[in-house]
Amino acid sequence: MRIVLGSSSKWRREIAQQALETSVELRVANIDEKAVVRGSQVSSFLDHPAVIARAKIQHLMKEEFQGPTLMLCFDTIVVFDSKVMEKPESESEMYEMVGKWLKAGNQVIVHTAVSVGLNSPSKILESVETASITITRDPTENELNEYLHKKDCIYSSGAVVVEYLIEMGLATIDGDISIIQGFPIEKVKQFIKELSI
């Protein structure tokens, strides 16, 4: 069955192809995320990823696909101290963000919304999955500099890159790392199985 990932992220496609052991086509779901959130009645920031993932899948479901097609859409938010952390807009903002959360005992929460749809018969399954990162110790000055100079930090929400934190022995995870990576593997597989029956 054809699988379409509603994303422009080659990295997310790579995770999808490894997890699902099949080829996955990228198709950008062109939506205005901020307008979607403004136009919906969200009661808290925790509703944002679900609303955005749903808007992406609904956008894709309107497109014409040859034959039965599964569509996968996601949205992720990173929360620290009850505030959503966006992608840093500058190096100075990145340094400021990391300086706040990268301290022993702090916890960063990641919520990833999953929307999986089948075009024929038309059906959508949705969920929001949560995992957390606990900082186990303060970084040394050298470790902090090393982390801040990793190329992916400035492109990640809150400048949080869990793989680097674990590699450096600075954090532990409560939950599934694939949720933090923005592709909750077990939930996606469950939804695909349910839709393919």
Stockholm file with secondary structure:
# STOCKHOLM 1.0

chainA/1-197         MRIVLGSSSKWRREIAQQALETSVELRVANIDEKAVVRGSQVSSFLDHPAVIARAKIQHLMKEEFQGPTLMLCFDTIVVFDSKVMEKPESESEMYEMVGKWLKAGNQVIVHTAVSVGLNSPSKILESVETASITITRDPTENELNEYLHKKDCIYSSGAVVVEYLIEMGLATIDGDISIIQGFPIEKVKQFIKELSI
#=GR chainA/1-197 SS CEEEECCSCHHHHHHHHHHHTSCCEECCCCCCHHHHHHHSCCSSGGGHHHHHHHHHHHHHHTSCCSSCEEEEEEEEEEEETTEEECCCSSHHHHHHHHHHHCSTTCEEEEEEEEEEEEETTEEEEEEEEEEEEEECSCCCHHHHHHHHTSTTGGGSGGGCCHHHHHHTTCEEEESCHHHHTTCCHHHHHHHHHHHHC
#=GC SS_cons         CEEEECCSCHHHHHHHHHHHTSCCEECCCCCCHHHHHHHSCCSSGGGHHHHHHHHHHHHHHTSCCSSCEEEEEEEEEEEETTEEECCCSSHHHHHHHHHHHCSTTCEEEEEEEEEEEEETTEEEEEEEEEEEEEECSCCCHHHHHHHHTSTTGGGSGGGCCHHHHHHTTCEEEESCHHHHTTCCHHHHHHHHHHHHC
//
